[in-house]
């Protein structure tokens, strides 16, 4: 049960961080280069939710898959 909760939290983090990454892509037509964009996104806390969420979903999905076999 706790792994499902962790998976859902990871999903929420991934969605929130992904929306932030996509919304900050609006800086690209305004003149940002890809390097400037990546450096800017790296400094934003809400954008770190995306990789944290992906990692949390990956780890908990391994645990969910392993625990359901027994």
N, CA, C and O atoms as CSV, one atom per row, in Angstrom:
chain,resi,resn,atom,element,x,y,z
A,1,UNK,N,N,0.823,-1.196,0.000
A,1,UNK,CA,C,0.000,0.000,0.000
A,1,UNK,C,C,0.867,1.260,0.000
A,1,UNK,O,O,0.564,2.230,-0.695
A,2,UNK,N,N,1.943,1.237,0.781
A,2,UNK,CA,C,2.819,2.417,0.851
A,2,UNK,C,C,3.526,2.650,-0.489
A,2,UNK,O,O,3.832,3.789,-0.845
A,3,UNK,N,N,3.784,1.560,-1.232
A,3,UNK,CA,C,4.432,1.722,-2.531
A,3,UNK,C,C,3.499,2.389,-3.537
A,3,UNK,O,O,3.941,3.178,-4.371
A,4,UNK,N,N,2.218,2.072,-3.459
A,4,UNK,CA,C,1.257,2.737,-4.337
A,4,UNK,C,C,1.182,4.231,-4.041
A,4,UNK,O,O,1.090,5.052,-4.953
A,5,UNK,N,N,1.224,4.571,-2.759
A,5,UNK,CA,C,1.226,5.982,-2.383
A,5,UNK,C,C,2.481,6.673,-2.914
A,5,UNK,O,O,2.409,7.784,-3.439
A,6,UNK,N,N,3.628,6.014,-2.775
A,6,UNK,CA,C,4.873,6.567,-3.311
A,6,UNK,C,C,4.824,6.732,-4.812
A,6,UNK,O,O,5.336,7.710,-5.356
A,7,UNK,N,N,4.203,5.768,-5.486
A,7,UNK,CA,C,4.067,5.862,-6.939
A,7,UNK,C,C,3.200,7.052,-7.330
A,7,UNK,O,O,3.524,7.780,-8.268
A,8,UNK,N,N,2.106,7.248,-6.614
A,8,UNK,CA,C,1.214,8.372,-6.924
A,8,UNK,C,C,1.868,9.716,-6.613
A,8,UNK,O,O,1.667,10.686,-7.344
A,9,UNK,N,N,2.641,9.781,-5.541
A,9,UNK,CA,C,3.387,11.011,-5.239
A,9,UNK,C,C,4.402,11.278,-6.342
A,9,UNK,O,O,4.552,12.416,-6.786
A,10,UNK,N,N,5.093,10.244,-6.782
A,10,UNK,CA,C,6.046,10.388,-7.881
A,10,UNK,C,C,5.367,10.834,-9.160
A,10,UNK,O,O,5.913,11.647,-9.906
A,11,UNK,N,N,4.181,10.310,-9.418
A,11,UNK,CA,C,3.426,10.730,-10.599
A,11,UNK,C,C,3.055,12.207,-10.508
A,11,UNK,O,O,3.164,12.943,-11.489
A,12,UNK,N,N,2.620,12.633,-9.336
A,12,UNK,CA,C,2.281,14.046,-9.147
A,12,UNK,C,C,3.490,14.949,-9.336
A,12,UNK,O,O,3.392,16.002,-9.964
A,13,UNK,N,N,4.630,14.538,-8.792
A,13,UNK,CA,C,5.863,15.312,-8.976
A,13,UNK,C,C,6.232,15.385,-10.450
A,13,UNK,O,O,6.627,16.441,-10.943
A,14,UNK,N,N,6.103,14.265,-11.155
A,14,UNK,CA,C,6.461,14.225,-12.567
A,14,UNK,C,C,5.567,15.151,-13.386
A,14,UNK,O,O,6.049,15.878,-14.255
A,15,UNK,N,N,4.286,15.124,-13.112
A,15,UNK,CA,C,3.354,15.998,-13.838
A,15,UNK,C,C,3.654,17.460,-13.541
A,15,UNK,O,O,3.706,18.283,-14.455
A,16,UNK,N,N,3.849,17.783,-12.279
A,16,UNK,CA,C,4.120,19.175,-11.900
A,16,UNK,C,C,5.428,19.681,-12.515
A,16,UNK,O,O,5.481,20.784,-13.061
A,17,UNK,N,N,6.463,18.878,-12.423
A,17,UNK,CA,C,7.747,19.277,-12.997
A,17,UNK,C,C,7.706,19.340,-14.507
A,17,UNK,O,O,8.324,20.219,-15.107
A,18,UNK,N,N,6.980,18.412,-15.138
A,18,UNK,CA,C,6.866,18.418,-16.594
A,18,UNK,C,C,6.123,19.634,-17.107
A,18,UNK,O,O,6.494,20.213,-18.128
A,19,UNK,N,N,5.075,20.019,-16.403
A,19,UNK,CA,C,4.338,21.228,-16.792
A,19,UNK,C,C,5.236,22.453,-16.673
A,19,UNK,O,O,5.193,23.341,-17.524
A,20,UNK,N,N,6.045,22.505,-15.626
A,20,UNK,CA,C,6.969,23.632,-15.469
A,20,UNK,C,C,7.992,23.657,-16.592
A,20,UNK,O,O,8.280,24.718,-17.147
A,21,UNK,N,N,8.547,22.489,-16.932
A,21,UNK,CA,C,9.524,22.439,-18.021
A,21,UNK,C,C,8.917,22.900,-19.338
A,21,UNK,O,O,9.538,23.649,-20.091
A,22,UNK,N,N,7.712,22.450,-19.604
A,22,UNK,CA,C,7.053,22.837,-20.862
A,22,UNK,C,C,6.708,24.323,-20.866
A,22,UNK,O,O,6.868,24.998,-21.883
A,23,UNK,N,N,6.239,24.826,-19.738
A,23,UNK,CA,C,5.881,26.249,-19.711
A,23,UNK,C,C,7.116,27.143,-19.847
A,23,UNK,O,O,7.042,28.211,-20.456
A,24,UNK,N,N,8.240,26.717,-19.289
A,24,UNK,CA,C,9.462,27.516,-19.446
A,24,UNK,C,C,10.038,27.423,-20.851
A,24,UNK,O,O,10.927,28.202,-21.198
A,25,UNK,N,N,9.555,26.491,-21.670
A,25,UNK,CA,C,10.002,26.442,-23.070
A,25,UNK,C,C,9.529,27.656,-23.855
A,25,UNK,O,O,9.999,27.895,-24.967
A,26,UNK,N,N,8.609,28.421,-23.290
A,26,UNK,CA,C,8.179,29.656,-23.945
A,26,UNK,C,C,9.302,30.684,-24.010
A,26,UNK,O,O,9.198,31.663,-24.749
A,27,UNK,N,N,10.377,30.476,-23.246
A,27,UNK,CA,C,11.521,31.373,-23.328
A,27,UNK,C,C,12.333,31.146,-24.597
A,27,UNK,O,O,13.078,32.030,-25.020
A,28,UNK,N,N,12.197,29.978,-25.203
A,28,UNK,CA,C,12.977,29.690,-26.408
A,28,UNK,C,C,12.608,30.618,-27.572
A,28,UNK,O,O,13.513,31.156,-28.210
A,29,UNK,N,N,11.322,30.830,-27.877
A,29,UNK,CA,C,11.010,31.780,-28.956
A,29,UNK,C,C,11.364,33.221,-28.593
A,29,UNK,O,O,11.493,34.070,-29.475
A,30,UNK,N,N,11.520,33.498,-27.303
A,30,UNK,CA,C,11.845,34.861,-26.878
A,30,UNK,C,C,13.334,35.165,-27.018
A,30,UNK,O,O,13.766,36.282,-26.734
A,31,UNK,N,N,14.120,34.183,-27.451
A,31,UNK,CA,C,15.534,34.458,-27.697
A,31,UNK,C,C,16.503,33.650,-26.862
A,31,UNK,O,O,17.713,33.789,-27.039
A,32,UNK,N,N,16.024,32.810,-25.959
A,32,UNK,CA,C,16.922,31.943,-25.195
A,32,UNK,C,C,17.476,30.858,-26.114
A,32,UNK,O,O,16.768,30.355,-26.986
A,33,UNK,N,N,18.722,30.506,-25.917
A,33,UNK,CA,C,19.274,29.336,-26.598
A,33,UNK,C,C,18.967,28.112,-25.741
A,33,UNK,O,O,18.526,28.239,-24.599
A,34,UNK,N,N,19.205,26.919,-26.305
A,34,UNK,CA,C,18.961,25.699,-25.529
A,34,UNK,C,C,19.870,25.635,-24.310
A,34,UNK,O,O,19.462,25.142,-23.258
A,35,UNK,N,N,21.084,26.123,-24.441
A,35,UNK,CA,C,22.015,26.122,-23.305
A,35,UNK,C,C,21.514,27.053,-22.211
A,35,UNK,O,O,21.526,26.689,-21.035
A,36,UNK,N,N,21.076,28.244,-22.583
A,36,UNK,CA,C,20.535,29.177,-21.590
A,36,UNK,C,C,19.274,28.617,-20.937
A,36,UNK,O,O,19.058,28.782,-19.736
A,37,UNK,N,N,18.445,27.953,-21.742
A,37,UNK,CA,C,17.227,27.344,-21.215
A,37,UNK,C,C,17.563,26.278,-20.177
A,37,UNK,O,O,16.990,26.262,-19.087
A,38,UNK,N,N,18.490,25.392,-20.519
A,38,UNK,CA,C,18.850,24.313,-19.593
A,38,UNK,C,C,19.489,24.852,-18.319
A,38,UNK,O,O,19.241,24.326,-17.234
A,39,UNK,N,N,20.306,25.889,-18.437
A,39,UNK,CA,C,20.896,26.499,-17.240
A,39,UNK,C,C,19.835,27.166,-16.376
A,39,UNK,O,O,19.904,27.102,-15.148
A,40,UNK,N,N,18.859,27.804,-17.004
A,40,UNK,CA,C,17.773,28.433,-16.260
A,40,UNK,C,C,16.920,27.388,-15.555
A,40,UNK,O,O,16.597,27.531,-14.376
A,41,UNK,N,N,16.555,26.333,-16.287
A,41,UNK,CA,C,15.710,25.279,-15.716
A,41,UNK,C,C,16.429,24.573,-14.569
A,41,UNK,O,O,15.800,24.168,-13.592
A,42,UNK,N,N,17.724,24.429,-14.690
A,42,UNK,CA,C,18.508,23.779,-13.633
A,42,UNK,C,C,18.434,24.563,-12.329
A,42,UNK,O,O,18.540,23.982,-11.249
A,43,UNK,N,N,18.254,25.864,-12.420
A,43,UNK,CA,C,18.225,26.694,-11.215
A,43,UNK,C,C,16.837,26.795,-10.587
A,43,UNK,O,O,16.699,27.337,-9.490
A,44,UNK,N,N,15.803,26.281,-11.265
A,44,UNK,CA,C,14.431,26.365,-10.760
A,44,UNK,C,C,14.078,25.116,-9.960
A,44,UNK,O,O,14.228,23.998,-10.454
A,45,UNK,N,N,13.614,25.297,-8.739
A,45,UNK,CA,C,13.306,24.172,-7.852
A,45,UNK,C,C,12.162,23.326,-8.388
A,45,UNK,O,O,12.210,22.099,-8.307
A,46,UNK,N,N,11.137,23.963,-8.932
A,46,UNK,CA,C,9.976,23.200,-9.384
A,46,UNK,C,C,10.299,22.296,-10.568
A,46,UNK,O,O,9.595,21.313,-10.798
A,47,UNK,N,N,11.342,22.606,-11.315
A,47,UNK,CA,C,11.727,21.761,-12.436
A,47,UNK,C,C,12.457,20.504,-11.970
A,47,UNK,O,O,12.509,19.517,-12.704
A,48,UNK,N,N,13.011,20.523,-10.788
A,48,UNK,CA,C,13.660,19.334,-10.226
A,48,UNK,C,C,12.642,18.285,-9.806
A,48,UNK,O,O,13.003,17.134,-9.561
A,49,UNK,N,N,11.367,18.671,-9.720
A,49,UNK,CA,C,10.335,17.698,-9.374
A,49,UNK,C,C,10.192,16.630,-10.455
A,49,UNK,O,O,9.829,15.494,-10.149
A,50,UNK,N,N,10.470,16.973,-11.708
A,50,UNK,CA,C,10.331,16.008,-12.793
A,50,UNK,C,C,11.284,14.824,-12.629
A,50,UNK,O,O,10.814,13.687,-12.596
A,51,UNK,N,N,12.606,15.032,-12.523
A,51,UNK,CA,C,13.479,13.851,-12.372
A,51,UNK,C,C,13.276,13.134,-11.040
A,51,UNK,O,O,13.420,11.914,-10.967
A,52,UNK,N,N,12.941,13.886,-9.979
A,52,UNK,CA,C,12.674,13.236,-8.695
A,52,UNK,C,C,11.447,12.336,-8.812
A,52,UNK,O,O,11.446,11.214,-8.306
A,53,UNK,N,N,10.406,12.826,-9.476
A,53,UNK,CA,C,9.199,12.034,-9.661
A,53,UNK,C,C,9.428,10.807,-10.514
A,53,UNK,O,O,8.905,9.736,-10.210
A,54,UNK,N,N,10.206,10.945,-11.586
A,54,UNK,CA,C,10.506,9.795,-12.444
A,54,UNK,C,C,11.273,8.745,-11.644
A,54,UNK,O,O,10.983,7.553,-11.744
A,55,UNK,N,N,12.241,9.179,-10.858
A,55,UNK,CA,C,13.022,8.256,-10.041
A,55,UNK,C,C,12.128,7.563,-9.014
A,55,UNK,O,O,12.225,6.350,-8.828
A,56,UNK,N,N,11.264,8.319,-8.351
A,56,UNK,CA,C,10.370,7.749,-7.343
A,56,UNK,C,C,9.408,6.741,-7.981
A,56,UNK,O,O,9.158,5.678,-7.412
A,57,UNK,N,N,8.876,7.066,-9.140
A,57,UNK,CA,C,7.986,6.130,-9.828
A,57,UNK,C,C,8.740,4.863,-10.237
A,57,UNK,O,O,8.204,3.760,-10.127
A,58,UNK,N,N,9.969,5.016,-10.705
A,58,UNK,CA,C,10.753,3.863,-11.127
A,58,UNK,C,C,11.049,2.935,-9.948
A,58,UNK,O,O,10.873,1.721,-10.048
A,59,UNK,N,N,11.497,3.509,-8.841
A,59,UNK,CA,C,11.852,2.700,-7.674
A,59,UNK,C,C,10.622,2.006,-7.100
A,59,UNK,O,O,10.665,0.815,-6.791
A,60,UNK,N,N,9.527,2.747,-6.956
A,60,UNK,CA,C,8.338,2.124,-6.378
A,60,UNK,C,C,7.703,1.111,-7.320
A,60,UNK,O,O,7.108,0.138,-6.858
A,61,UNK,N,N,7.816,1.316,-8.632
A,61,UNK,CA,C,7.265,0.319,-9.550
A,61,UNK,C,C,8.055,-0.980,-9.484
A,61,UNK,O,O,7.487,-2.057,-9.662
A,62,UNK,N,N,9.352,-0.894,-9.233
A,62,UNK,CA,C,10.137,-2.112,-9.028
A,62,UNK,C,C,9.694,-2.831,-7.762
A,62,UNK,O,O,9.589,-4.058,-7.741
A,63,UNK,N,N,9.435,-2.068,-6.714
A,63,UNK,CA,C,8.982,-2.658,-5.452
A,63,UNK,C,C,7.581,-3.239,-5.591
A,63,UNK,O,O,7.303,-4.311,-5.054
A,64,UNK,N,N,6.689,-2.543,-6.309
A,64,UNK,CA,C,5.326,-3.043,-6.501
A,64,UNK,C,C,5.353,-4.331,-7.297
A,64,UNK,O,O,4.657,-5.285,-6.948
A,65,UNK,N,N,6.141,-4.380,-8.360
A,65,UNK,CA,C,6.247,-5.578,-9.180
A,65,UNK,C,C,6.846,-6.743,-8.411
A,65,UNK,O,O,6.435,-7.888,-8.597
A,66,UNK,N,N,7.810,-6.458,-7.551
A,66,UNK,CA,C,8.463,-7.512,-6.780
A,66,UNK,C,C,7.542,-8.029,-5.687
A,66,UNK,O,O,7.489,-9.236,-5.454
A,67,UNK,N,N,6.822,-7.155,-5.019
A,67,UNK,CA,C,5.977,-7.578,-3.896
A,67,UNK,C,C,4.734,-8.312,-4.360
A,67,UNK,O,O,4.183,-9.107,-3.599
A,68,UNK,N,N,4.267,-8.073,-5.592
A,68,UNK,CA,C,3.060,-8.754,-6.055
A,68,UNK,C,C,3.348,-10.182,-6.507
A,68,UNK,O,O,2.412,-10.961,-6.695
A,69,UNK,N,N,4.616,-10.547,-6.687
A,69,UNK,CA,C,4.963,-11.900,-7.111
A,69,UNK,C,C,4.877,-12.883,-5.955
A,69,UNK,O,O,4.778,-14.087,-6.188
A,70,UNK,N,N,4.911,-12.412,-4.730
A,70,UNK,CA,C,4.901,-13.321,-3.565
A,70,UNK,C,C,3.523,-13.519,-3.039
A,70,UNK,O,O,3.333,-14.250,-2.067
